[in-house]
């Protein structure tokens, strides 16, 4: 369920913002939602870490690395430490 958020801005800023949004074919509400979502995504560490793991996993997969390969490397590293 969505909810309303009330913000206060100068009339000039509101007018310019509305014109730019309209030029992009978007409503002010849509642009504000996009900005808020981007803001959260850029600053939310959990999202950043999830994205990082996804990129690492994709890179490993593209290089042919499997779960078995990783387990083997871990076993070898642990054996080498002893």
ZANU-303521 format. One record per atom (N, C-alpha, C, O): residue number from 1; atom name; x, y, z. Coordinates in pm, whole numbers, always signed. Example, Ala and Ser with C-alpha at 12.3 -4.5 7.8 and 13.67 -1.06 7.14 Angstrom:
BEGIN
+-----+-------+--------+--------+--------+
| num | atomo |   east |  north |     up |
+-----+-------+--------+--------+--------+
|   1 |     N |  +1319 |   -569 |   +780 |
|   1 |    CA |  +1230 |   -450 |   +780 |
|   1 |     C |  +1320 |   -330 |   +780 |
|   1 |     O |  +1424 |   -332 |   +846 |
|   2 |     N |  +1285 |   -225 |   +708 |
|   2 |    CA |  +1367 |   -106 |   +714 |
|   2 |     C |  +1290 |     +3 |   +787 |
|   2 |     O |  +1341 |   +114 |   +804 |
+-----+-------+--------+--------+--------+
END
This chain:
BEGIN
+-----+-------+--------+--------+--------+
| num | atomo |   east |  north |     up |
+-----+-------+--------+--------+--------+
|   1 |     N |    +84 |   -117 |     +0 |
|   1 |    CA |     +0 |     +0 |     +0 |
|   1 |     C |    +89 |   +125 |     +0 |
|   1 |     O |   +187 |   +131 |    +75 |
|   2 |     N |    +57 |   +222 |    -82 |
|   2 |    CA |   +136 |   +345 |    -85 |
|   2 |     C |    +76 |   +448 |     +9 |
|   2 |     O |    -40 |   +440 |    +48 |
|   3 |     N |   +159 |   +543 |    +44 |
|   3 |    CA |   +118 |   +648 |   +135 |
|   3 |     C |   +168 |   +781 |    +83 |
|   3 |     O |   +258 |   +786 |     -1 |
|   4 |     N |   +112 |   +887 |   +132 |
|   4 |    CA |   +152 |  +1020 |    +87 |
|   4 |     C |   +267 |  +1074 |   +171 |
|   4 |     O |   +282 |  +1042 |   +289 |
|   5 |     N |   +348 |  +1158 |   +104 |
|   5 |    CA |   +454 |  +1229 |   +172 |
|   5 |     C |   +440 |  +1376 |   +132 |
|   5 |     O |   +427 |  +1407 |    +14 |
|   6 |     N |   +443 |  +1461 |   +228 |
|   6 |    CA |   +428 |  +1604 |   +198 |
|   6 |     C |   +563 |  +1670 |   +217 |
|   6 |     O |   +628 |  +1656 |   +320 |
|   7 |     N |   +605 |  +1744 |   +113 |
|   7 |    CA |   +730 |  +1820 |   +121 |
|   7 |     C |   +702 |  +1965 |    +85 |
|   7 |     O |   +603 |  +1995 |    +19 |
|   8 |     N |   +787 |  +2053 |   +129 |
|   8 |    CA |   +772 |  +2194 |    +96 |
|   8 |     C |   +893 |  +2237 |    +14 |
|   8 |     O |  +1008 |  +2213 |    +50 |
|   9 |     N |   +864 |  +2303 |    -99 |
|   9 |    CA |   +968 |  +2359 |   -185 |
|   9 |     C |   +923 |  +2497 |   -232 |
|   9 |     O |   +805 |  +2530 |   -229 |
|  10 |     N |  +1019 |  +2577 |   -274 |
|  10 |    CA |   +987 |  +2709 |   -328 |
|  10 |     C |   +905 |  +2693 |   -454 |
|  10 |     O |   +916 |  +2594 |   -526 |
|  11 |     N |   +821 |  +2792 |   -480 |
|  11 |    CA |   +736 |  +2791 |   -600 |
|  11 |     C |   +818 |  +2777 |   -728 |
|  11 |     O |   +779 |  +2704 |   -819 |
|  12 |     N |   +930 |  +2847 |   -734 |
|  12 |    CA |  +1015 |  +2843 |   -854 |
|  12 |     C |  +1071 |  +2702 |   -877 |
|  12 |     O |  +1072 |  +2653 |   -991 |
|  13 |     N |  +1115 |  +2638 |   -771 |
|  13 |    CA |  +1168 |  +2502 |   -783 |
|  13 |     C |  +1057 |  +2407 |   -826 |
|  13 |     O |  +1077 |  +2322 |   -913 |
|  14 |     N |   +940 |  +2421 |   -766 |
|  14 |    CA |   +828 |  +2335 |   -802 |
|  14 |     C |   +792 |  +2350 |   -949 |
|  14 |     O |   +769 |  +2251 |  -1018 |
|  15 |     N |   +789 |  +2472 |   -996 |
|  15 |    CA |   +754 |  +2499 |  -1136 |
|  15 |     C |   +857 |  +2439 |  -1232 |
|  15 |     O |   +821 |  +2373 |  -1329 |
|  16 |     N |   +985 |  +2463 |  -1204 |
|  16 |    CA |  +1091 |  +2409 |  -1289 |
|  16 |     C |  +1089 |  +2256 |  -1288 |
|  16 |     O |  +1105 |  +2192 |  -1392 |
|  17 |     N |  +1071 |  +2200 |  -1170 |
|  17 |    CA |  +1068 |  +2054 |  -1157 |
|  17 |     C |   +954 |  +1995 |  -1238 |
|  17 |     O |   +971 |  +1895 |  -1308 |
|  18 |     N |   +838 |  +2055 |  -1228 |
|  18 |    CA |   +720 |  +2007 |  -1301 |
|  18 |     C |   +742 |  +2016 |  -1452 |
|  18 |     O |   +702 |  +1926 |  -1526 |
|  19 |     N |   +805 |  +2124 |  -1498 |
|  19 |    CA |   +832 |  +2139 |  -1641 |
|  19 |     C |   +929 |  +2032 |  -1691 |
|  19 |     O |   +910 |  +1974 |  -1798 |
|  20 |     N |  +1033 |  +2006 |  -1614 |
|  20 |    CA |  +1131 |  +1905 |  -1653 |
|  20 |     C |  +1066 |  +1766 |  -1655 |
|  20 |     O |  +1088 |  +1690 |  -1749 |
|  21 |     N |   +989 |  +1734 |  -1552 |
|  21 |    CA |   +920 |  +1604 |  -1547 |
|  21 |     C |   +828 |  +1589 |  -1667 |
|  21 |     O |   +826 |  +1483 |  -1730 |
|  22 |     N |   +753 |  +1693 |  -1698 |
|  22 |    CA |   +660 |  +1689 |  -1812 |
|  22 |     C |   +736 |  +1670 |  -1942 |
|  22 |     O |   +692 |  +1595 |  -2029 |
|  23 |     N |   +851 |  +1737 |  -1957 |
|  23 |    CA |   +932 |  +1723 |  -2078 |
|  23 |     C |   +981 |  +1579 |  -2095 |
|  23 |     O |  +1003 |  +1534 |  -2207 |
|  24 |     N |   +999 |  +1509 |  -1984 |
|  24 |    CA |  +1040 |  +1368 |  -1988 |
|  24 |     C |   +922 |  +1274 |  -2002 |
|  24 |     O |   +938 |  +1152 |  -2011 |
|  25 |     N |   +801 |  +1332 |  -2006 |
|  25 |    CA |   +681 |  +1250 |  -2019 |
|  25 |     C |   +643 |  +1179 |  -1890 |
|  25 |     O |   +578 |  +1074 |  -1893 |
|  26 |     N |   +684 |  +1237 |  -1778 |
|  26 |    CA |   +656 |  +1176 |  -1648 |
|  26 |     C |   +581 |  +1274 |  -1559 |
|  26 |     O |   +588 |  +1395 |  -1579 |
|  27 |     N |   +511 |  +1220 |  -1463 |
|  27 |    CA |   +447 |  +1306 |  -1364 |
|  27 |     C |   +549 |  +1341 |  -1256 |
|  27 |     O |   +651 |  +1273 |  -1241 |
|  28 |     N |   +521 |  +1446 |  -1182 |
|  28 |    CA |   +608 |  +1485 |  -1071 |
|  28 |     C |   +619 |  +1370 |   -971 |
|  28 |     O |   +727 |  +1342 |   -920 |
|  29 |     N |   +508 |  +1304 |   -944 |
|  29 |    CA |   +508 |  +1194 |   -847 |
|  29 |     C |   +599 |  +1080 |   -892 |
|  29 |     O |   +672 |  +1022 |   -811 |
|  30 |     N |   +595 |  +1048 |  -1020 |
|  30 |    CA |   +680 |   +940 |  -1071 |
|  30 |     C |   +827 |   +976 |  -1054 |
|  30 |     O |   +907 |   +893 |  -1010 |
|  31 |     N |   +863 |  +1099 |  -1090 |
|  31 |    CA |  +1003 |  +1141 |  -1079 |
|  31 |     C |  +1047 |  +1140 |   -933 |
|  31 |     O |  +1158 |  +1095 |   -903 |
|  32 |     N |   +963 |  +1189 |   -844 |
|  32 |    CA |   +997 |  +1189 |   -701 |
|  32 |     C |  +1019 |  +1046 |   -652 |
|  32 |     O |  +1115 |  +1019 |   -580 |
|  33 |     N |   +929 |   +955 |   -690 |
|  33 |    CA |   +945 |   +814 |   -648 |
|  33 |     C |  +1076 |   +757 |   -699 |
|  33 |     O |  +1146 |   +687 |   -626 |
|  34 |     N |  +1110 |   +786 |   -826 |
|  34 |    CA |  +1236 |   +738 |   -882 |
|  34 |     C |  +1356 |   +794 |   -806 |
|  34 |     O |  +1451 |   +722 |   -776 |
|  35 |     N |  +1349 |   +923 |   -775 |
|  35 |    CA |  +1459 |   +985 |   -700 |
|  35 |     C |  +1476 |   +923 |   -562 |
|  35 |     O |  +1587 |   +898 |   -517 |
|  36 |     N |  +1364 |   +899 |   -495 |
|  36 |    CA |  +1370 |   +838 |   -362 |
|  36 |     C |  +1425 |   +696 |   -370 |
|  36 |     O |  +1509 |   +656 |   -289 |
|  37 |     N |  +1379 |   +619 |   -469 |
|  37 |    CA |  +1429 |   +482 |   -486 |
|  37 |     C |  +1579 |   +482 |   -515 |
|  37 |     O |  +1653 |   +400 |   -459 |
|  38 |     N |  +1625 |   +573 |   -601 |
|  38 |    CA |  +1768 |   +584 |   -630 |
|  38 |     C |  +1847 |   +623 |   -506 |
|  38 |     O |  +1954 |   +568 |   -480 |
|  39 |     N |  +1794 |   +717 |   -430 |
|  39 |    CA |  +1860 |   +762 |   -307 |
|  39 |     C |  +1879 |   +645 |   -210 |
|  39 |     O |  +1987 |   +626 |   -154 |
|  40 |     N |  +1773 |   +569 |   -192 |
|  40 |    CA |  +1781 |   +454 |   -101 |
|  40 |     C |  +1879 |   +351 |   -153 |
|  40 |     O |  +1961 |   +298 |    -78 |
|  41 |     N |  +1871 |   +321 |   -282 |
|  41 |    CA |  +1959 |   +220 |   -340 |
|  41 |     C |  +2106 |   +258 |   -326 |
|  41 |     O |  +2190 |   +173 |   -300 |
|  42 |     N |  +2137 |   +385 |   -344 |
|  42 |    CA |  +2275 |   +432 |   -333 |
|  42 |     C |  +2328 |   +428 |   -191 |
|  42 |     O |  +2449 |   +419 |   -170 |
|  43 |     N |  +2240 |   +435 |    -94 |
|  43 |    CA |  +2284 |   +447 |    +45 |
|  43 |     C |  +2252 |   +326 |   +132 |
|  43 |     O |  +2298 |   +318 |   +246 |
|  44 |     N |  +2176 |   +233 |    +80 |
|  44 |    CA |  +2136 |   +116 |   +158 |
|  44 |     C |  +2244 |     +7 |   +145 |
|  44 |     O |  +2257 |    -54 |    +39 |
|  45 |     N |  +2319 |    -15 |   +251 |
|  45 |    CA |  +2432 |   -109 |   +248 |
|  45 |     C |  +2387 |   -251 |   +214 |
|  45 |     O |  +2459 |   -324 |   +146 |
|  46 |     N |  +2269 |   -290 |   +261 |
|  46 |    CA |  +2220 |   -425 |   +232 |
|  46 |     C |  +2201 |   -445 |    +83 |
|  46 |     O |  +2240 |   -548 |    +27 |
|  47 |     N |  +2141 |   -346 |    +17 |
|  47 |    CA |  +2121 |   -355 |   -127 |
|  47 |     C |  +2256 |   -357 |   -199 |
|  47 |     O |  +2275 |   -432 |   -294 |
|  48 |     N |  +2349 |   -275 |   -152 |
|  48 |    CA |  +2482 |   -270 |   -212 |
|  48 |     C |  +2552 |   -406 |   -202 |
|  48 |     O |  +2609 |   -454 |   -299 |
|  49 |     N |  +2545 |   -466 |    -85 |
|  49 |    CA |  +2610 |   -596 |    -65 |
|  49 |     C |  +2543 |   -704 |   -148 |
|  49 |     O |  +2612 |   -787 |   -208 |
|  50 |     N |  +2411 |   -704 |   -153 |
|  50 |    CA |  +2339 |   -801 |   -237 |
|  50 |     C |  +2380 |   -787 |   -383 |
|  50 |     O |  +2402 |   -887 |   -452 |
|  51 |     N |  +2389 |   -664 |   -430 |
|  51 |    CA |  +2430 |   -639 |   -568 |
|  51 |     C |  +2574 |   -684 |   -591 |
|  51 |     O |  +2605 |   -742 |   -695 |
|  52 |     N |  +2661 |   -659 |   -494 |
|  52 |    CA |  +2800 |   -701 |   -504 |
|  52 |     C |  +2811 |   -853 |   -514 |
|  52 |     O |  +2884 |   -905 |   -599 |
|  53 |     N |  +2738 |   -924 |   -428 |
|  53 |    CA |  +2741 |  -1070 |   -434 |
|  53 |     C |  +2686 |  -1122 |   -567 |
|  53 |     O |  +2737 |  -1219 |   -622 |
|  54 |     N |  +2583 |  -1056 |   -617 |
|  54 |    CA |  +2527 |  -1097 |   -746 |
|  54 |     C |  +2629 |  -1079 |   -858 |
|  54 |     O |  +2643 |  -1165 |   -945 |
|  55 |     N |  +2702 |   -967 |   -855 |
|  55 |    CA |  +2804 |   -944 |   -959 |
|  55 |     C |  +2920 |  -1042 |   -946 |
|  55 |     O |  +2971 |  -1091 |  -1046 |
|  56 |     N |  +2962 |  -1070 |   -822 |
|  56 |    CA |  +3070 |  -1167 |   -800 |
|  56 |     C |  +3027 |  -1304 |   -849 |
|  56 |     O |  +3102 |  -1373 |   -918 |
|  57 |     N |  +2905 |  -1344 |   -813 |
|  57 |    CA |  +2854 |  -1474 |   -857 |
|  57 |     C |  +2846 |  -1485 |  -1007 |
|  57 |     O |  +2880 |  -1588 |  -1064 |
|  58 |     N |  +2801 |  -1379 |  -1071 |
|  58 |    CA |  +2791 |  -1377 |  -1218 |
|  58 |     C |  +2929 |  -1390 |  -1281 |
|  58 |     O |  +2947 |  -1464 |  -1378 |
|  59 |     N |  +3026 |  -1318 |  -1226 |
|  59 |    CA |  +3163 |  -1323 |  -1278 |
|  59 |     C |  +3223 |  -1462 |  -1261 |
|  59 |     O |  +3286 |  -1516 |  -1352 |
|  60 |     N |  +3203 |  -1521 |  -1143 |
|  60 |    CA |  +3254 |  -1656 |  -1119 |
|  60 |     C |  +3191 |  -1756 |  -1214 |
|  60 |     O |  +3259 |  -1840 |  -1272 |
|  61 |     N |  +3060 |  -1746 |  -1230 |
|  61 |    CA |  +2988 |  -1837 |  -1319 |
|  61 |     C |  +3037 |  -1823 |  -1463 |
|  61 |     O |  +3054 |  -1923 |  -1532 |
|  62 |     N |  +3059 |  -1699 |  -1507 |
|  62 |    CA |  +3105 |  -1679 |  -1645 |
|  62 |     C |  +3246 |  -1733 |  -1666 |
|  62 |     O |  +3286 |  -1763 |  -1778 |
|  63 |     N |  +3322 |  -1746 |  -1557 |
|  63 |    CA |  +3457 |  -1803 |  -1564 |
|  63 |     C |  +3458 |  -1953 |  -1539 |
|  63 |     O |  +3564 |  -2014 |  -1527 |
|  64 |     N |  +3340 |  -2013 |  -1530 |
|  64 |    CA |  +3330 |  -2157 |  -1513 |
|  64 |     C |  +3351 |  -2207 |  -1371 |
|  64 |     O |  +3368 |  -2327 |  -1350 |
|  65 |     N |  +3349 |  -2119 |  -1275 |
|  65 |    CA |  +3368 |  -2158 |  -1135 |
|  65 |     C |  +3235 |  -2211 |  -1082 |
|  65 |     O |  +3131 |  -2147 |  -1098 |
|  66 |     N |  +3240 |  -2328 |  -1018 |
|  66 |    CA |  +3120 |  -2389 |   -961 |
|  66 |     C |  +3135 |  -2399 |   -809 |
|  66 |     O |  +3241 |  -2370 |   -754 |
|  67 |     N |  +3028 |  -2440 |   -744 |
|  67 |    CA |  +3033 |  -2459 |   -598 |
|  67 |     C |  +3138 |  -2565 |   -564 |
|  67 |     O |  +3209 |  -2552 |   -464 |
|  68 |     N |  +3146 |  -2667 |   -646 |
|  68 |    CA |  +3247 |  -2772 |   -624 |
|  68 |     C |  +3388 |  -2718 |   -635 |
|  68 |     O |  +3476 |  -2756 |   -557 |
|  69 |     N |  +3411 |  -2630 |   -730 |
|  69 |    CA |  +3543 |  -2569 |   -748 |
|  69 |     C |  +3581 |  -2488 |   -624 |
|  69 |     O |  +3695 |  -2493 |   -578 |
|  70 |     N |  +3485 |  -2415 |   -572 |
|  70 |    CA |  +3510 |  -2332 |   -453 |
|  70 |     C |  +3539 |  -2421 |   -332 |
|  70 |     O |  +3632 |  -2393 |   -256 |
|  71 |     N |  +3460 |  -2526 |   -315 |
|  71 |    CA |  +3483 |  -2618 |   -203 |
|  71 |     C |  +3621 |  -2681 |   -211 |
|  71 |     O |  +3691 |  -2695 |   -110 |
|  72 |     N |  +3661 |  -2719 |   -331 |
|  72 |    CA |  +3793 |  -2779 |   -352 |
|  72 |     C |  +3902 |  -2679 |   -315 |
|  72 |     O |  +3999 |  -2715 |   -248 |
|  73 |     N |  +3888 |  -2554 |   -357 |
|  73 |    CA |  +3987 |  -2451 |   -325 |
|  73 |     C |  +3995 |  -2427 |   -175 |
|  73 |     O |  +4103 |  -2406 |   -122 |
|  74 |     N |  +3881 |  -2429 |   -107 |
|  74 |    CA |  +3879 |  -2412 |    +39 |
|  74 |     C |  +3953 |  -2527 |   +107 |
|  74 |     O |  +4035 |  -2505 |   +197 |
|  75 |     N |  +3924 |  -2650 |    +65 |
|  75 |    CA |  +3992 |  -2767 |   +123 |
|  75 |     C |  +4143 |  -2758 |   +102 |
|  75 |     O |  +4220 |  -2783 |   +194 |
|  76 |     N |  +4184 |  -2722 |    -19 |
|  76 |    CA |  +4326 |  -2710 |    -49 |
|  76 |     C |  +4392 |  -2601 |    +35 |
|  76 |     O |  +4504 |  -2620 |    +84 |
|  77 |     N |  +4325 |  -2488 |    +51 |
|  77 |    CA |  +4380 |  -2379 |   +131 |
|  77 |     C |  +4393 |  -2420 |   +277 |
|  77 |     O |  +4493 |  -2389 |   +341 |
|  78 |     N |  +4293 |  -2490 |   +330 |
|  78 |    CA |  +4298 |  -2535 |   +468 |
|  78 |     C |  +4407 |  -2639 |   +489 |
|  78 |     O |  +4474 |  -2639 |   +592 |
|  79 |     N |  +4424 |  -2726 |   +393 |
|  79 |    CA |  +4528 |  -2829 |   +401 |
|  79 |     C |  +4666 |  -2764 |   +395 |
|  79 |     O |  +4757 |  -2806 |   +466 |
|  80 |     N |  +4682 |  -2664 |   +314 |
|  80 |    CA |  +4811 |  -2595 |   +299 |
|  80 |     C |  +4849 |  -2520 |   +426 |
|  80 |     O |  +4967 |  -2504 |   +454 |
|  81 |     N |  +4750 |  -2475 |   +502 |
|  81 |    CA |  +4777 |  -2403 |   +628 |
|  81 |     C |  +4836 |  -2493 |   +736 |
|  81 |     O |  +4911 |  -2447 |   +822 |
|  82 |     N |  +4801 |  -2620 |   +730 |
|  82 |    CA |  +4841 |  -2713 |   +839 |
|  82 |     C |  +4983 |  -2749 |   +832 |
|  82 |     O |  +5031 |  -2826 |   +915 |
+-----+-------+--------+--------+--------+
END
